[in-house]
Amino acid sequence: MVRGIAALSGALTLTILIAACGGSGSNESKGLPSGVSTLAAEETTTAPGGGDAWKRYEGKNFTVEIPESWTAVGFDEDALAGEVLDGMPAEAREALQGGDFFYALDGSEEARKQVAEGELAGSFSIAQVTQPAVSWESFVEVNSTPPDGAENYQVSVVTLPAGQALLRTYNRTGAPLNQPASTIQYALLPEPELAIVLTMETAPNRFGQERNVFEEMAQRFRYTP
């Protein structure tokens, strides 16, 4: 079920940020690739006491908040039919083309420098996957197997505000575009026929400092059927 979703996130991050840094495939504004645009947030909030600001987005069946420095992006029909999806795993391509997908990336200057130096920057995605009806126990059993190429794999069951989730963390050296990556995935089963997968990826040397941000985004996710 979750196979290919992390690969989609990592490859999109590199495709978009390489363009934003002025590499090949960028549009005239040297911002986002053709057919890719930023999404407007519903609102921006700050934590009590003047903490960092977070932006709230509403999607099909969910709401989520991401840090103000991150950018949520959308894809038009031309982008979905073009080079943005080149080389994507079949299941990842179907999730994005199906429209039940939210994608955001770290848009900070530091992240752009990472990509310019050939490293993966932080990304966050929400994929909704329809499937034959399954029990929570069967869902956990099927999806506890390590993904192909996973190293330092760990799996556990945790509770988020949105419900129980299968938490998977692992490293991978054969990530999209041959970039090493560290991944956190939360797989939820809000309905027997609907799985929702939250995937966060970054370069292994930044995983320690970015993990708290990733986990906070998962805490701010809500299922809203």
Secondary structure as UniProt FT lines:
FT   TURN            3..4
FT   HELIX           5..20
FT   TURN            21..22
FT   TURN            24..25
FT   TURN            28..29
FT   TURN            34..35
FT   STRAND          36..38
FT   STRAND          43..46
FT   TURN            48..50
FT   STRAND          53..59
FT   TURN            60..61
FT   STRAND          62..67
FT   TURN            68..69
FT   STRAND          70..75
FT   HELIX           77..81
FT   HELIX           83..85
FT   TURN            86..87
FT   HELIX           90..97
FT   TURN            98..99
FT   STRAND          101..106
FT   HELIX           109..116
FT   TURN            117..118
FT   STRAND          123..130
FT   HELIX           136..143
FT   TURN            148..149
FT   STRAND          150..160
FT   TURN            161..162
FT   STRAND          163..172
FT   HELIX           176..178
FT   STRAND          181..191
FT   TURN            192..193
FT   STRAND          194..202
FT   HELIX           204..206
FT   HELIX           207..219
FT   STRAND          222..223
//
